[in-house]
Amino acid sequence: LEAIDSGVDADIVEELGDLLLQVVLHSQIAADEGRFDLIPVVDGISEKLIRRHPHVFANVKAETAGQVVENWEQIKKREKQRESLLSGVPNSMPALSRASRISEKASRVGYDWPVREMLFDKLNEELGELAQELFPDGKIPKVASGVDAAPVPDAPIDDPERLDRAEDELGDVLFVVANIARRWGINPEEALRRTNRKFERRFAAIEQAARAAGKRLEGLTIQEMEAHYQVARQAEKAGGE
């Protein structure tokens, strides 16, 4: 994913080579053990592509991309003999992507918010339920905005049951966020990766400013670090990033 995000062909070629190596390596190990070799692996994926694309290789008509996906899912369900529409979504998928995927599958049979704007009411509802577990009275306390307030150490949640409930409620919040992404056609994983990269660039600007001033990073105040962060932020915006 990093190679694809970079857009550097040489990096993509290298990573694809690594993937291909895994296919060849595990096939050779299996061949050495007398189980199978690379040929049934290639034949298997070829046959699967033909079976699951009857609009290309047979006489089945699919007028829209949605019909293509629906045909794919029905064929896949018959092949795997799965009882649930959602059981084909791999548990190995990143959680945000999986949330979006299982919601999208449920949406195909009509189980979805009728109007996507309703998701923001749901998000506020879930944030309120999360606050009930994080704060004694269920209300987010009023605190000073900005970085000038005195830092307050984070108090851990010592009660295992309360921690479990808080985790459950946070999961609900993230699930709604994934659905907001889905309904607006946004890839939640890519959105978060982009924000991660953005934070890394701006934090690197803080580190560079500290070195230029001959200071250790720990020697900067939070106000100084935030000022450098905002300078980097404004520079990115001016440059269209």
PyMOL commands that set and color helices and strands:
alter all, ss='L'
color gray80, all
select helices_A, chain A and resi 2-6+9-32+38-52+54-57+65-80+95-108+118-134+160-183+188-212+217-219+222-238
alter helices_A, ss='H'
color red, helices_A
deselect
rebuild
show_as cartoon
